[in-house]
């Protein structure tokens, strides 16, 4: 059975809520999703999943150190994550707080690994973003992202 890993870092709980909605969307489409706080992720686990979605709060226009550290440790798998599906989501305190640059930083790391990134012609094109606590729009978009991840996993399996 196809499996997806949803990783997040969250100080306030906002990014965690987004991750939970992504998991809900994945599961709804019949793909097994596992959710983990980045502190509980062993970098070796990345190899066993078909899809990996990562969420981070925005710090200085980029991903949190804890997420960046996971990518830094993943260097030992350079080329071994190729073909896996990747997705990103982010939260910040302000509209101009750097959400989109955070999402793109996460996607850049995934692209360097050779992962497959699917854009979205509707809603948040690069990845879902939330300003403050996720509202109904953000939760709906996160579930949509999860569903799109699951559908792509099934299409490629």
C-alpha positions in Angstrom: 0.0 0.0 0.0 1.2 3.5 -0.8 2.3 5.6 2.1 2.9 9.3 2.7 4.8 11.0 5.5 3.6 14.4 6.7 6.3 16.2 8.7 5.9 19.5 10.5 7.5 21.8 13.0 5.2 24.0 15.1 5.7 26.2 18.1 2.1 27.6 18.3 0.2 24.7 16.9 -0.8 26.4 13.6 1.5 24.4 11.4 0.5 21.2 13.2 -3.2 21.9 12.4 -2.3 22.3 8.8 -0.4 19.0 8.8 -3.4 17.3 10.3 -5.6 18.5 7.5 -3.1 17.4 4.9 -3.2 13.9 6.5 -7.0 13.9 6.5 -6.9 14.6 2.7 -4.4 11.9 2.0 -6.3 9.3 4.1 -9.6 10.2 2.5 -8.1 9.2 -0.9 -7.1 5.8 0.4 -3.4 6.3 0.9 -2.0 5.7 4.4 -0.6 8.9 5.9 1.7 9.1 8.9 2.1 12.5 10.7 5.3 13.3 12.7 6.8 16.3 14.4 10.2 16.8 12.8 11.9 16.1 16.2 10.5 12.5 15.9 11.7 11.9 12.4 14.8 9.8 11.7 16.2 10.9 8.4 16.4 7.2 7.3 12.6 7.1 7.4 12.4 9.3 4.3 13.4 6.3 2.1 10.3 4.2 3.0 7.5 6.6 1.9 6.1 7.3 -1.5 5.3 10.9 -0.7 6.6 13.5 1.8 4.9 16.7 2.7 6.7 19.1 5.0 5.2 22.1 6.8 7.1 24.9 8.6 6.5 28.2 10.3 8.3 31.0 8.6 11.3 32.4 10.3 13.2 35.2 8.6 11.5 34.3 5.2 12.6 30.7 5.3 11.9 27.3 6.9 12.6 26.7 10.6 16.0 25.5 11.6 14.6 22.1 12.6 13.2 21.5 9.0 16.4 22.8 7.4 18.4 20.4 9.7 16.4 17.4 8.4 17.2 18.4 4.8 20.9 18.9 5.8 20.9 15.3 7.2 19.1 14.0 4.1 22.2 14.8 2.0 23.4 11.3 2.6 20.4 10.1 0.5 21.2 12.4 -2.5 19.6 10.7 -5.5 17.7 8.1 -3.4 14.6 10.2 -3.0 14.3 10.7 -6.7 10.7 10.1 -8.0 9.1 10.5 -4.6 6.3 13.0 -4.4 7.0 16.2 -2.4 4.8 19.0 -1.1 5.2 21.9 1.2 3.1 24.2 3.4 3.9 27.1 5.7 2.5 29.5 8.3 3.5 33.0 9.4 2.3 35.8 11.6 1.9 38.4 8.8 0.6 38.6 5.2 4.1 39.6 4.0 5.8 37.3 6.5 7.6 35.1 3.9 5.2 32.2 3.6 5.7 31.8 -0.1 9.5 32.0 0.2 9.4 29.3 2.9 7.3 27.0 0.7 9.7 27.6 -2.2 12.8 26.9 0.0 11.3 23.5 1.0 10.4 22.7 -2.6 13.9 23.7 -3.7 15.4 21.1 -1.4 12.9 18.5 -2.6 13.7 19.3 -6.2 17.4 18.9 -5.6 16.6 15.4 -4.3 14.8 14.7 -7.6 11.4 14.6 -6.0 8.2 15.2 -8.0 6.4 18.4 -7.1 2.9 19.0 -8.4 1.6 22.6 -8.7 -2.0 23.5 -8.2 -3.8 25.6 -10.8 -6.4 26.6 -8.1 -5.9 28.0 -4.7 -2.3 28.2 -3.3 -0.2 27.3 -6.4 3.1 26.3 -4.7 1.9 25.0 -1.4 -0.6 26.0 1.2 0.0 29.1 3.4 -1.6 30.4 6.5 -1.4 33.8 8.2 -1.9 33.1 11.9 -4.2 30.3 12.9 -5.4 28.3 9.9 -9.0 29.4 9.0 -11.6 27.3 7.1 -10.0 28.3 3.7 -6.5 27.0 4.8 -7.9 23.8 6.3 -9.8 23.1 3.1 -6.7 23.9 0.9 -4.6 21.6 3.1 -7.1 18.7 2.8 -7.1 19.4 -1.0 -3.3 19.3 -1.1 -3.4 15.9 0.8 -5.9 14.6 -1.7 -3.8 15.7 -4.7 -0.8 14.1 -3.1 -2.6 10.8 -2.7 -4.1 10.8 -6.2 -0.6 11.4 -7.7 0.9 8.6 -5.6 -1.8 6.2 -6.9 -1.3 7.4 -10.4 2.5 6.8 -10.3 2.4 3.5 -8.4 
